[in-house]
């Protein structure tokens, strides 16, 4: 089944490992998504989420400082991005 990618979807990729973050962003761009933001830690994620409308947040669960587990409920309470889709990622098996 084929589907059309909405190039206007705003995606925030949050990961404390720059190589993983860049790889994910590259895959999203190659898939046709053009509006991809990035954050290397939880505090930056929160700062971006306070000022930008987001449709999807790809979130590393285990990060130093503010973890993805702490960001999830915060995003749900934050007015602007309450409806954003959250995709949790982790390197732990």
Secondary structure, 3 states (H helix, E strand, C coil): CCCCCCCCCEEEEECCCHHHHHHHHHHHHHCCCCEEEEECCHHHHHHHHHHCCCCEEEEECCCCCCCHHHHHHHHHHCCCCCCCEEEEECCCC
